[in-house]
Amino acid sequence: MKTADGAADARVTDFTHTIDGCPETSDAWFDVINPANGIPFARSPDASRAQLDRAVAAARHAFGSWSSLSFAKRRNYLQRFGKALGERAEDLALLLVREQGKPLAAAREELSRAPVQIEELSSIEIKNEVLREDAQGRIELRYRPLGVIGIITPWNAPIAIAVGRIAQALYTGNTAVQKPSPNTPLTTLKMGEISRDILPPGVLNTVAGGNDLGPWMTGHPDIDKISFTGSVATGKKVLASASSNLKRVTLELGGNDAAIVLDDVDPRAIAPRLFWAAFANCGQICVAIKRLYVHERIYEPLCEMCRSALFRTERSTSACWASWRTPDGLARAFLRVAMRWTVLVISSRRQSWPISRRELGSWTKNPSGLFFRSFGIPTSRTSFAGQITRATASAAPYGRRI
């Protein structure tokens, strides 16, 4: 492939969709950016509507024979697939770092979980349930596969989330069409490539695309269910689109999770756990802490301990904030999370909100990439708006430790 001026294009293009067990490219491609430097390093095929239709048709055709297999036979296929992923884990982890931006250790951990997820999910025994059995008769609940499942996954943990959804769908006798985030399509496409040598054609189809592909899937008349993981705003659109033919929908959306800290905890011990519960994976986890409710008796010491945890993290991990991906469009969201948390852990007084970026310190965006290089944290505990809610003693009767 060459650039517009005729020079050789260094962007990697050896990525393909998996449709009916075969590799397919597309007429259109889109860039995949390395968040460490903001430079496109690869190109992903951009699936057309016709390619999606072929993927769905392949899944529908494979459904009959796949669903007729026993759980044990499907388990065998899936565990072989998990083993193959494990054997390629190091290569996939290196690719995941380049497209997603998480540290190599975190990428390796995500890939290492994939075979375990498959093993555990495909080992669940699904039995018929007797709801009633008496002189009048017997009522039995039996589980039957739905058909073709559309799986739409996000960028924050692209393999871990995809593997979980795929294993559940396939083990229960369904076939699937899986679409990764356009921010992180490559590792998922390679996962689809690995599946070609193991799973029967059409059982798992993997297609990548831009903003049009998701709505095409959610509104597709021959997809029986959508599994979507992502934002609340997009989840609403998914639900509305899927209602066109009343397909079933499972949504895993961003939350507004709170941590409740009662007065019998050790602030020094709990502060680091609260910090990482908010900041792991750059805070891009659906169950990450967004709010703290703290018993008034330990409010002041917990503020101090959380502030200390923030300082220790910055000093002990010089590349901490440059370790997590903040892709274009999400960089500002990361800044808001970090600003709010900094306010949470530094302050113990209520003043006006929001605070300015200048007040927060020397946040600087790396000019050659999409990470925040560093920031200086103010030392005053009283100069910012307190966002830790002070819980009164009346909360104590409702429980001890949460």
C-alpha positions in Angstrom: 0.0 0.0 0.0 1.2 3.5 -0.9 0.5 7.0 0.4 -1.0 9.7 -1.7 2.4 10.9 -2.8 3.4 7.4 -3.9 5.7 6.6 -1.0 5.5 3.3 0.7 2.9 3.2 3.5 4.4 1.8 6.7 1.0 1.2 8.3 0.4 -2.5 8.9 -2.5 -3.9 6.9 -2.4 -7.6 7.5 -5.7 -7.6 9.4 -8.9 -9.2 8.0 -12.4 -9.8 9.0 -13.5 -13.4 9.7 -16.7 -14.3 7.8 -17.9 -17.9 7.5 -14.5 -19.1 8.6 -12.6 -17.2 5.9 -10.5 -14.0 5.8 -11.9 -11.0 4.1 -10.6 -7.5 3.5 -12.7 -4.5 2.6 -12.7 -1.8 0.0 -12.5 0.8 2.8 -10.0 1.0 5.6 -9.5 3.2 8.7 -6.4 4.1 10.7 -5.6 2.7 14.1 -3.6 5.1 16.2 -0.8 4.2 18.7 -1.8 6.4 21.7 1.8 6.6 22.8 2.6 8.9 19.9 -0.7 9.8 18.3 0.6 8.3 15.0 -1.4 5.7 12.9 0.5 2.5 12.9 -1.9 0.1 11.2 -5.1 0.1 9.1 -8.2 -2.0 9.8 -10.6 -3.1 7.2 -13.9 -1.3 7.4 -16.8 -3.7 6.9 -19.5 -2.8 4.4 -23.2 -3.5 5.0 -22.9 -6.4 2.5 -20.1 -7.9 4.5 -22.2 -7.7 7.7 -25.1 -9.4 5.9 -22.8 -12.2 4.8 -21.5 -12.6 8.3 -25.0 -12.7 9.7 -26.1 -15.2 7.0 -23.1 -17.4 7.8 -23.9 -17.3 11.5 -27.5 -18.2 10.7 -26.5 -21.1 8.5 -24.1 -22.5 11.1 -26.6 -22.2 13.9 -28.5 -25.4 13.1 -25.5 -27.7 13.3 -23.8 -25.9 16.2 -26.9 -25.7 18.4 -27.5 -29.5 17.9 -24.1 -30.3 19.4 -24.0 -31.4 23.1 -22.7 -29.0 25.7 -19.7 -31.3 26.0 -18.8 -31.0 22.3 -19.2 -27.3 22.3 -17.1 -27.1 25.5 -14.3 -29.0 23.7 -14.3 -26.6 20.8 -14.2 -23.6 23.1 -11.4 -24.9 25.3 -9.3 -25.6 22.3 -9.9 -22.0 21.2 -8.9 -20.8 24.7 -5.7 -22.9 24.5 -4.8 -21.4 21.1 -5.4 -17.9 22.5 -3.1 -18.7 25.4 -0.4 -19.9 23.0 -0.5 -16.6 21.1 -0.9 -14.5 24.3 2.5 -12.7 24.1 2.0 -11.6 20.4 -1.5 -10.5 21.1 -0.4 -8.6 24.3 2.2 -6.6 22.3 -0.4 -5.7 19.7 -2.9 -4.8 22.4 -0.4 -2.4 23.9 0.1 -0.6 20.6 -3.5 -0.1 19.9 -4.9 0.3 23.4 -2.1 1.9 25.3 -2.2 0.0 28.6 1.1 -1.2 30.1 2.5 -4.5 28.8 1.9 -6.2 32.2 -1.7 -5.2 32.1 -2.1 -6.4 28.5 -0.5 -9.7 29.5 -2.9 -10.1 32.4 -5.9 -9.4 30.2 -4.7 -12.0 27.6 -3.9 -14.6 30.3 -7.4 -14.3 31.6 -8.9 -15.3 28.3 -8.3 -19.1 28.5 -9.4 -19.0 32.1 -12.7 -17.2 31.3 -13.4 -19.7 28.5 -12.6 -22.7 30.8 -14.8 -21.4 33.6 -17.8 -20.3 31.5 -17.8 -23.5 29.5 -17.7 -25.7 32.6 -21.0 -24.4 33.9 -23.6 -27.2 33.9 -26.9 -26.1 32.5 -29.7 -28.4 33.5 -33.4 -28.5 32.9 -35.3 -27.3 35.9 -38.5 -29.0 37.2 -40.9 -26.2 38.2 -43.7 -28.5 39.2 -44.4 -32.2 39.3 -47.5 -33.5 40.9 -50.6 -35.6 40.1 -51.7 -33.0 37.5 -48.5 -33.2 35.5 -44.9 -32.0 35.2 -43.7 -28.6 34.2 -40.1 -28.4 33.2 -38.0 -25.3 32.2 -35.6 -26.1 29.4 -33.0 -23.7 28.0 -32.8 -23.3 24.2 -30.3 -21.2 22.2 -31.7 -18.0 20.7 -29.9 -18.0 17.3 -27.5 -15.3 16.1 -26.0 -13.0 18.7 -24.5 -9.6 17.9 -21.7 -8.7 20.2 -20.4 -5.1 20.4 -17.4 -4.5 22.7 -15.6 -1.4 23.9 -11.9 -0.4 23.9 -11.1 -0.4 27.6 -10.7 -4.3 27.9 -11.3 -5.4 24.3 -10.2 -9.1 24.7 -11.5 -9.8 28.2 -15.0 -8.5 27.4 -15.2 -10.1 24.0 -14.0 -13.5 25.2 -16.6 -13.5 28.0 -19.5 -12.7 25.7 -18.3 -15.1 23.0 -17.9 -18.0 25.4 -21.3 -17.5 26.9 -23.0 -17.2 23.5 -21.3 -20.1 21.8 -21.4 -22.5 24.8 -25.2 -22.1 25.0 -25.5 -23.1 21.4 -25.7 -19.7 19.7 -23.6 -18.4 16.9 -22.1 -14.9 16.9 -21.1 -11.8 14.9 -18.7 -9.7 17.0 -17.7 -6.1 16.4 -14.8 -4.5 18.3 -14.4 -0.8 19.0 -12.9 1.1 16.1 -10.3 2.4 18.6 -9.0 -1.2 19.3 -10.0 -3.5 16.4 -6.8 -5.3 15.7 -6.3 -7.7 18.6 -9.9 -8.8 18.2 -9.5 -9.4 14.5 -6.4 -11.5 15.3 -8.6 -13.5 17.8 -11.1 -14.1 15.0 -8.2 -15.3 12.8 -7.2 -17.8 15.4 -10.7 -19.1 15.6 -10.8 -20.1 11.9 -8.6 -23.2 12.5 -10.7 -24.4 15.4 -14.4 -23.4 15.3 -16.7 -24.5 12.5 -17.2 -21.9 9.7 -19.8 -19.3 10.6 -19.9 -20.0 14.3 -17.9 -16.9 15.2 -17.7 -14.1 12.7 -15.6 -11.0 13.5 -16.1 -7.7 11.6 -14.5 -4.3 12.3 -15.9 -1.0 11.3 -16.6 2.6 12.1 -19.7 4.3 13.4 -22.1 2.8 10.9 -21.4 -0.8 11.6 -22.9 -0.8 15.1 -26.3 0.6 14.1 -26.4 -1.8 11.2 -26.0 -4.6 13.7 -28.5 -3.4 16.2 -31.2 -2.9 13.6 -30.4 -6.1 11.6 -33.6 -8.2 11.2 -31.7 -11.5 11.4 -29.8 -10.9 14.6 -31.7 -12.3 17.5 -29.9 -10.6 20.4 -27.5 -7.8 21.0 -24.9 -7.8 23.7 -23.5 -4.2 24.1 -20.9 -2.9 26.5 -20.3 0.8 26.5 -21.6 4.2 27.5 -25.1 5.0 28.8 -25.7 7.4 25.9 -24.9 4.8 23.2 -26.8 2.1 25.2 -29.9 4.1 24.8 -29.4 4.2 21.0 -28.7 0.5 21.0 -32.0 -0.2 22.8 -34.0 2.0 20.6 -32.5 0.5 17.4 -33.0 -3.1 18.6 -36.6 -2.4 19.3 -37.3 -2.3 15.5 -37.8 -6.1 15.6 -38.0 -6.6 19.4 -34.7 -8.4 19.6 -33.4 -9.2 23.0 -30.7 -6.9 24.4 -28.1 -7.1 27.2 -26.5 -3.8 28.1 -23.5 -3.3 30.3 -23.1 0.4 30.7 -21.1 2.9 32.6 -22.1 3.4 36.2 -22.1 6.0 38.9 -20.7 3.9 41.6 -20.2 5.0 45.2 -17.9 3.8 47.9 -19.4 4.0 51.4 -16.8 4.2 54.2 -18.0 3.7 57.7 -16.2 4.6 60.9 -14.7 1.2 61.8 -12.1 1.1 59.0 -8.4 2.1 59.1 -8.1 5.1 56.8 -4.4 4.3 56.1 -5.3 0.8 55.0 -8.3 1.7 52.9 -7.1 4.8 51.1 -4.9 3.0 48.5 -7.7 0.5 47.7 -10.1 3.4 47.2 -7.6 5.2 45.0 -7.1 2.2 42.7 -10.8 1.4 42.7 -11.2 4.8 41.1 -8.1 5.0 38.9 -7.4 1.4 37.6 -7.4 1.3 33.8 -7.5 5.2 33.8 -10.8 5.0 35.6 -12.3 3.4 32.4 -14.1 0.5 34.2 -17.8 0.4 34.6 -17.6 -0.3 38.4 -14.9 2.3 39.1 -15.6 4.5 42.1 -17.0 7.9 41.2 -18.3 9.0 44.6 -17.3 8.6 48.2 -19.5 8.7 51.3 -17.4 8.8 54.4 -18.5 8.7 58.0 -17.8 12.1 59.6 -15.6 10.6 62.4 -13.0 9.5 59.9 -13.6 12.1 57.2 -10.5 14.3 57.9 -8.0 11.4 58.3 -9.3 9.7 55.2 -8.9 12.8 53.1 -5.3 13.0 54.3 -4.6 9.4 53.6 -6.2 9.6 50.1 -4.1 12.6 49.4 -1.0 10.7 50.5 -1.9 7.8 48.3 -2.1 10.1 45.3 1.4 11.6 46.1 2.9 8.1 46.6 1.5 6.9 43.3 2.9 9.8 41.3 6.3 9.5 42.9 6.6 5.7 42.8 5.3 5.4 39.2 6.8 8.1 37.1 5.0 7.0 34.0 1.7 6.3 35.9 -0.4 8.7 34.0 1.3 8.0 30.7 0.5 4.3 31.2 -3.2 4.4 30.4 -4.7 5.1 27.2 -6.6 8.4 26.7 -7.6 8.3 23.0 -8.8 11.4 21.2 -12.2 12.2 22.5 -11.6 10.4 25.8 -8.6 12.5 26.9 -10.8 15.2 28.2 -12.9 12.6 30.0 -9.8 11.3 31.7 -8.9 14.8 32.8 -12.3 15.3 34.3 -12.0 12.1 36.3 -8.5 13.0 37.4 -9.5 16.5 38.4 -12.5 15.3 40.3 -10.4 12.7 42.1 -7.7 15.2 42.9 -10.3 17.4 44.4 -11.7 14.5 46.3 -8.5 13.5 47.9 -7.0 16.9 48.6 -9.9 18.8 50.1 -12.0 18.7 53.1 -14.0 21.9 52.7 -16.9 22.7 50.4 -16.4 25.7 48.1 -17.5 26.4 44.5 -17.3 23.8 41.7 -15.9 23.3 39.2 -12.2 24.2 39.7 -10.1 25.4 36.8 -7.4 23.4 35.1 -5.0 26.2 36.1 -5.9 25.7 39.8 -5.4 21.9 39.5 -1.7 22.2 38.6 0.6 21.8 35.7 -1.4 19.3 33.6 0.5 18.9 30.3 -0.6 16.9 27.3 2.2 15.1 25.5 2.5 16.9 22.2 3.5 13.7 20.4 0.8 11.5 21.8 -2.5 11.2 23.6 -1.2 10.8 27.2 -1.0 13.4 29.9 2.7 13.7 30.7 2.6 14.9 34.2 1.0 17.2 36.7 1.9 19.1 39.8 -0.5 18.5 42.7 -1.2 21.5 44.9 -0.1 21.0 48.5 -2.9 23.0 50.1 -5.7 20.9 51.6 -8.1 23.8 51.9 -8.0 25.4 48.5 -10.4 23.2 46.6 -14.0 22.1 46.7 -14.6 19.0 48.7 -16.3 16.3 46.9 -16.2 13.6 49.6 -19.6 13.6 51.2 -19.5 13.7 54.9 -21.9 11.1 56.3 -23.4 11.7 59.7 -23.5 9.3 62.6 -27.1 8.4 61.7 -25.7 6.2 58.9 -24.0 3.9 61.4 -27.1 1.7 62.3 -27.4 0.6 58.7 -24.3 -1.5 58.6 -20.7 -1.8 59.6 -18.4 -2.3 56.6 -19.1 -2.0 53.0 
